[in-house]
Amino acid sequence: MMTRWPIFLKIFLCLFIFIPLFSFAQSQKTVLLDSLIEEALQNNPEILAYKKKWEVFKEKIPQASALPDPMLGIGIVNLPTNFSFRDEDMTMKEISISQMFPLFGKRRLMGEMAGKEAEAVSHEINEKSIKIIKEIKTTYFELSYIYRSIETAQKNKEILESFTKIAETQYSVGMGIQQDLIKAHIEVSKMVDELMMLNQRRRGLEAKLLALLNRPPESSIGRPEEVIFRKITFSIEELQKMAIATNPTLQAMKKMIEAKEKAYELAKREYYPDLTLKFAYGQRDNGPGMKRRDMLTGMMEMNIPIFHKSKQDRKVAETKADIQTIEAQYQAMKNEIGFMITDIASMLQRNEKQLELYRTGIIPQASLQVSSAMSAYRVGKADFMTLLDSQMTLYKYELEYYQVLSEYEKNVANLEAIVGMQLSKMGENK
């Protein structure tokens, strides 16, 4: 009776938990990574927010190079204290218009500065898009690993169930011990718990993908493709050169440096005056027995930057400091990117060696060990615990292989985000 309850519990869990789970997994459509990336680029709210920000900065370009608004003036000139418009010849009602014209290329520099700032924001869109793509890829590869782990755990569970039947048979004919049977049931129960945990992780990863895609929470994702190992063939030096040319953060900082250089040139032009032109029309009333003509007035004004020590000098110093600040930040970021590329490249090299070791050495040898243990157990030359340990060791190595494969692809995704371009397809063509 002691062995019947674990068997009943095992059958119950299989019928009501794992049969629906695996029928669901098999019914899922295969979802391609590229389709998820394309959808995220179209619908992710963070990317959309940066695109709107870029539109804001594009609208600033014509504003920056536009002329200041003209000034319209209405007034009374030379009105005597008796408020009569007829007594004095120079009393008139005047309307004027004036326009200020920035000189020495100031408007051009202001437009170019706004243009560089807009270009910097466009690189911020690329930066955010690359980060979202990285998150999509890492989540996708982790989800693929979970699906492979579920399949491996289910296969291992079925093998353990067959081992349990063998142990029951051996025990029933007096060739086995009850401890072996109990241990087999425990391992099956552990697989049940493992499968429940994996299914929980699957739901969490799918929820994260739905959020990145801006889909409703009740939507489904689908089954990820099986990850196939593709080696990245670029050297560290090549990757670092590519990053300097394509990393969106560096490119945005370059554009901000160029914008600040335009601001510096503009600050130096502020030592020169601006021109204001003014035209006025004065209407005069006729006096007693006198016909008065209306008057026209034209005037040219220029500001005199005599307070340059407290204004223009300080502005030049401010913009120069801005340039030096961003240049230092750019150099620091370039150094950090170089370090991250080297670090991730070393992890990729380690992953490659691990995958080769698992694929050609560890897993084949562990499989042979299971086969050997099974043969020895059937003829009484090995105990059940040896057989069970051999199978659980193989299961552990298979999971570790899929995990390393997933880590490799996630490291590639991180490397692509740092470099600023897709590397896997390029590496295949190299």
Protein Blocks (a to p, Z undefined) as FASTA:
>chain_A
ZZmmmmmmmmmmmmmmmmmmmmmmmmpccddfklmmmmmmmmmmklmmmmmmmmmmmmmm
mmmmpccddddddddehiafkopaklpmklccdddddddddeehlmmmmmmmmmmmmmmm
mmmmmmmmmmmmmmmmmmmmmmmmmmmmmmmmmmmmmmmmmmmmmmmmmmmnopacfklm
mmmmmmmmmmmmmmmmmmmmmmmmmmmmmmmnopafkbcfbjcddddddddfbdfklmmm
mmmmmomklmmmmmmmmmmmmmmmmmmmmmpccdddddddddddddehiacddddddddd
ddddfklmmmmmmmmmmmmmmmmmmmmmmmmmmmmmmmmmmmmmmmmmmmmmmmmmmmmm
mmmmmmmmmmmmmmmmmnopacfklmmmmmmmmmmmmmmmmmmmmmmmmmmmmmmmmnop
afklmmmmZZ
